[in-house]
Amino acid sequence: MQNPFMDQSGHGAVDVESRLDLVKRFDVDQLRAALAVPHLQKSVVNRIHSRLNKLRKEAAHG
């Protein structure tokens, strides 16, 4: 998967606030792809892990 922070035209979110906002709407596949983005801000990485944990818990409890 490509960089989920980028749109079809190659423009995207590079600042922390914009990325944090996008993470709120990402699904599991997008979150995993986001973790592969180089030089990702630490707060964004932390938020991605938090969202992954939340989605896993929701899936486990139906």
C-alpha positions in Angstrom: 0.0 0.0 0.0 1.2 3.5 -0.7 1.6 6.3 1.8 -1.9 6.7 3.3 -1.2 10.3 4.1 -1.0 11.2 0.4 -4.0 11.7 -1.9 -4.2 10.5 -5.5 -2.4 13.6 -6.9 0.6 13.0 -4.6 -0.3 15.8 -2.1 -0.8 15.0 1.5 -0.5 15.7 5.1 3.1 16.2 6.4 2.4 18.1 9.6 1.6 16.4 12.9 -1.9 17.8 13.3 -3.0 16.9 9.8 -1.6 13.4 10.2 -3.2 12.9 13.6 -6.6 13.9 12.2 -6.2 11.4 9.3 -5.3 8.6 11.7 -8.7 8.9 13.4 -10.3 7.7 10.1 -7.8 5.1 9.0 -8.7 1.4 8.9 -6.2 -1.3 10.0 -4.6 -1.6 6.6 -4.0 2.1 6.3 -2.6 2.2 9.8 -0.1 -0.5 9.0 0.9 1.3 5.9 1.3 4.5 7.8 3.8 2.8 10.2 6.0 2.1 7.2 6.2 5.9 6.3 9.8 7.0 6.9 10.6 9.7 9.4 7.1 9.7 10.9 6.6 11.9 13.9 6.7 10.1 17.3 3.3 11.4 18.3 1.8 10.1 15.1 3.4 6.7 15.6 1.9 6.6 19.2 -1.5 7.6 17.9 -1.4 4.9 15.2 -0.6 2.2 17.8 -3.4 3.5 20.1 -5.9 3.3 17.2 -4.7 -0.2 16.2 -5.3 -1.4 19.8 -8.7 0.2 19.8 -9.7 -1.4 16.6 -8.5 -4.8 17.7 -10.4 -4.6 20.9 -13.6 -3.5 19.1 -13.2 -6.4 16.7 -12.7 -8.9 19.5 -15.9 -7.7 21.3 -18.0 -7.6 18.1 
